[in-house]
Amino acid sequence: MKIAICDDEALCRTQLITLLKEYINAHEVQEISYAAFSRAEDLLATREAQGSFDVYILDIMMPDTNGIDLGVKLRKKGDDGIIIYLTSSKEFAIDSYSAKASGYLLKPVLPQHLTSALEEAYATVVNKTQDGTFVKTKAGLVRIPFDSILYVELCKRTAIYHLTNNKTEESTSLRIPFAESMQELLKDKRFILCAQGILVNLSHIVRIEDTQVFFSGNHNVYFSSKICKTLRSQWTDFYFS
């Protein structure tokens, strides 16, 4: 689980990092990594270059770009990470709805409150990544987690799965139509068919231009302008319906 902390106050960042380290050590959790930022712009730049975080712990009161605006920017970029706000008051609860926040941590953050928030977030992330599909390849049966799929394309009679680790998995020759072979993925709201032979994971899209789709982790793919136009509408509906 990748965690991003953003707070312009150095003391608060240090205290939160200390609590986070204590949580990791106490629970012997190896799958948690974190990065701390003092400015929203730095977090956004890192996310653009290295991909999304699973959890964002954001201070609400920050100069330039406050936590609410930062959360909204993340959502507009297609980010579905868990957002938890740091605040001294719950008066921003209504405003945070626009960023689809999961909750608050009141300052000063108490260890038990951070533990509760992290355990809930971890369970959510694990459940999301556990969903997967089995694909028959020439090397044998391969299980591919849904969350690792950027998009799938039909190439001749095989389905090529493009993954977040820059690798691909190629199925054996399909004996049924492509759309029919993707039915297991299409039951998950993250996936849509944007063309006859292309299935896309909407949750990994960060930007769509006229003929390019940009995925998290600096993956970009050229599609026709018609596909991009259709996909942009579906992507917007996915996040704001």
CORFEN-V964038 format. One record per residue. PHI is phi in whole degrees, 0 to 359 (* if undefined). Layout:
phi->{PHI:PHI}
//
This chain:
phi->{*:262:243:248:248:227:208:284:269:301:297:294:299:298:297:292:296:299:296:295:298:297:296:298:292:292:258:50:269:264:269:254:232:211:219:244:226:260:228:300:297:292:298:297:294:293:299:296:276:244:100:289:261:281:225:242:254:240:288:283:270:228:289:64:244:282:297:296:297:296:298:295:298:297:295:293:276:90:278:249:296:286:248:237:263:263:203:264:208:270:293:266:304:294:299:290:301:294:261:52:286:269:170:230:237:282:277:290:288:271:307:293:287:294:301:299:295:291:294:293:295:298:298:295:295:297:299:292:278:285:297:197:228:263:238:275:244:296:275:128:280:238:266:243:297:306:292:269:268:275:200:233:232:275:234:58:245:243:258:255:265:266:248:293:270:72:256:229:235:247:286:287:302:286:258:230:302:306:302:293:290:263:300:296:288:292:287:268:294:288:255:219:272:259:199:301:233:223:242:235:269:297:289:260:281:246:197:230:250:303:226:223:242:255:257:301:82:63:263:227:228:271:235:293:298:294:295:297:295:295:294:300:294:292:295:298:299:301:267:239:287}
//
